[in-house]
């Protein structure tokens, strides 16, 4: 009986420990180094992971893999390539299996059905073991020889490096809508990139762990990363003409892209304060309805016109009801956000926290006002 009681006590202690213990890593300052430097602790099994979503690209995959190996092998990195077969029907699965049999660095993930590029990227991100993740399309339009340039730009202190197809090898029917969409998106979001939807990108691993893609949100990965506080930039990259197959996207993506942009803006501006949106709109409707009904009531009291002859009364009542409903929705959304916030790690958006040391140069005890350094983002060579 006492042993069972002790086990229950230890279980409860483990269950109620702060969530940040599961995510943050505590690192002592390294003696003899500049106080702003951190010791890089080994966390990732590999240096680089290349994620390639593929849908009906059987003809291009062997050539893509050959070019990818030729571009990455001279870098001397420990790397892998993750091909995500997004429900292909043209033999892509067999081609990828043959590549995996001949190259141990190949990882193949087969989706049960075609679920879209966003979920395919999610799968690749979940499987990636590299400290840096590079994404590229499987249609041979992205050039693997640009990977060293992306990595070099990443080493300048950025978290996301997006490719810019400056000389885009696509028909005019795709270039013009894309140009308009990119400029409107940059103007609305404040992130000045020329090409939001380029498939060739490089990320630090901690960035992709914060990205939760669904629908068609892959178009706005730089914006999502920017809104999470990561540093985003772009470089011009070589873009090739499509050699095999045809494009998987049509004009319908413009409408979907606009709706997804609204989703991104809503999540960024009102994710943690939904009452500001619903409550604000509800208050405007409620006040409008109240003013209309007050005006009609004054007219009725003065004997000017009976309310039964005023259709405006219906509008006033309807606006007040809609205002109350929107306010109620906002309050319910606030309850949901409150529950979610209690489960989130408070250090999730913290890049790094520095604590001082005592007069002898030793790390201060954690119980003092200057405890140890807390490094959550696990970046190498951060300078204060």
Secondary structure as GFF3:
##gff-version 3
##sequence-region A 1 384
A	DSSP	alpha_helix	2	15	.	.	.	ID=ss1
A	DSSP	three_ten_helix	19	22	.	.	.	ID=ss2
A	DSSP	beta_strand	25	27	.	.	.	ID=ss3
A	DSSP	beta_strand	46	54	.	.	.	ID=ss4
A	DSSP	alpha_helix	58	72	.	.	.	ID=ss5
A	DSSP	three_ten_helix	73	75	.	.	.	ID=ss6
A	DSSP	beta_strand	79	85	.	.	.	ID=ss7
A	DSSP	alpha_helix	92	102	.	.	.	ID=ss8
A	DSSP	beta_strand	106	110	.	.	.	ID=ss9
A	DSSP	alpha_helix	117	127	.	.	.	ID=ss10
A	DSSP	beta_strand	130	135	.	.	.	ID=ss11
A	DSSP	three_ten_helix	144	146	.	.	.	ID=ss12
A	DSSP	alpha_helix	147	154	.	.	.	ID=ss13
A	DSSP	beta_strand	160	164	.	.	.	ID=ss14
A	DSSP	alpha_helix	172	189	.	.	.	ID=ss15
A	DSSP	beta_strand	201	204	.	.	.	ID=ss16
A	DSSP	alpha_helix	205	208	.	.	.	ID=ss17
A	DSSP	three_ten_helix	217	220	.	.	.	ID=ss18
A	DSSP	alpha_helix	221	227	.	.	.	ID=ss19
A	DSSP	beta_strand	232	236	.	.	.	ID=ss20
A	DSSP	alpha_helix	252	270	.	.	.	ID=ss21
A	DSSP	alpha_helix	274	301	.	.	.	ID=ss22
A	DSSP	three_ten_helix	307	309	.	.	.	ID=ss23
A	DSSP	alpha_helix	312	343	.	.	.	ID=ss24
A	DSSP	beta_strand	373	375	.	.	.	ID=ss25
###
